[in-house]
């Protein structure tokens, strides 16, 4: 495996950059909780994509076209796969009846946690690939099986109320059934109690960990450099909040998106399994991934149908009782 381009200084510099961007986001532009409208979401989507491409240009100029293409392919794969997170966010916010002005705050802290967890997963995955080469076939098989399940429409239904950790929190945390703006904890009399936002945030974190099991091995299929994997992954999920507010109401129309995502997972899984026999150039991988996602989007718009999403990695189950008061 070629040496990583990520020196300690680069890792530290990138971490400081992400910390500064997140602090600017929450501390300046979103200091006051408010409902994010489509125009604001579009602006922030453009900003995050521009920052990601600017970083990619820097990788290209500093480390060459090969690393630049690896970064871009990893970013595109993660961006495409992260779209399915949006459906899960809809389930979570519906189930917990999260007020619109508080949703951005939940996603902010959820993605901040994802930044930390994904660094741990990526470093662990890189260590496994370095120490036990056969794990490349395990990662590839996981991707192929997951992609095949999506193509067959075998999807995992999200039930926040059934997760053991959420049930444990419901019974162990002092909870108030009422929301208090975008606050996670409030004082009621002599007690400090958690609002339902804590449960929503915990569910967001748990589902992101599940999604990371698919997305991180997928990026390892196009590059083994942990720094390229991490930076492309993080820039993709940083723009996920804005993408959620921009596309949440439109994604039900992308009824063939799950087919495109399933084919992407199968392709990168096969690429990983065959990497020792027939390594597929990263430029070809980038073109194939872009073509599959683009074709799924175009087909969803152009072909007639009911407009409902046919399947995917996760979808909503009707909540048994969506009222915040049912969590106490």
C-alpha positions, 0 to 999 in steps of 0.5 A: 500500500502506498504511503499516506499523504497525510502527515501529522501536520496535515491531519492537525491542520485539517482538524483545525479547519473543520473545527473553525468551519463548524464554530463559524457555522453554529456560533455565527451563522446559526447562533439563533435557532430558526427554521431553515428555508430552501433559499438558505439551504441552497446557499449553504449547499453551494458553500459546502460543495465549493469548499469540498471541491476547493480542498480537492483542487489543493489535493490535486495540485499538491499530490498529483492527479491520481490523489486528486481523482481518488479524493473526488471519487471518494467524495462523490461516493460518500455524497451519494450514499449520504442521501439515504441519511436524509430519509432517516432524518425525516423518520427521526424528526417525525417520530420525535416531533422535533420542531423545525427551528430545532432540527438544524441544532440536532443535525449540527451536533449529530454531524459533529459526533459523526466526524469523531466516530468516522475518524475512529472507523477509518483509522481502524479500517486502514489498520485492518487492511494493513495488518490483515490483507484478506479483510479487503475481500470481507469489505468487498463482500459486505458492499456487494451484499448490501447493494444486492439487498437494496436492489431487491428492495430489502430495506431496513425499517427504522424504529427509533422506539425499539433501539435498546439504547433509546429505550434505556435512555427513556427509562434512565434519563430524567426527561421532560415531555416538552420542547424548550426551543433548541435546548437539550437540557433545562431546569424544572424546579430543582431538577435538570432534565433532558428534552426530547432533543436528546433522544433525537440526537442519540438516534441520529448518532446511532443511525450514522454509525450504521451508515458508516459501515457501508460508506467507509468500506466503499471509499476504501475501494477507490483509495487506501490512503486514510487521509484521503478517505477521511477528508472526502468523507468529512466534506461530504457529511458536512454538507448533509445538513444543508442538503437535508433542508434543501431536498427533504421534501423532494426525495420522495420523487427519486423513486429509483435512487435506491437502484442507483445506490445499490449498483454503486455499492455492488460496483465498488464491492466488486472493484475491491474484491478484484483489486489484486487481479484487475485494478480498475482505474480510479478515473473509470470508477469515478465515471461509473459512479457518476453515471449510475447516480445520474441515471437513477436521478434522470430516470426518477424524473423522466419515467412515469410513476407514482412518485413515491420512493420504491425502496432504499436502505431505510424508510419510515415505519408509522410511529406508534405514538409520535407525541413527545409526551410518550417518551417520558 
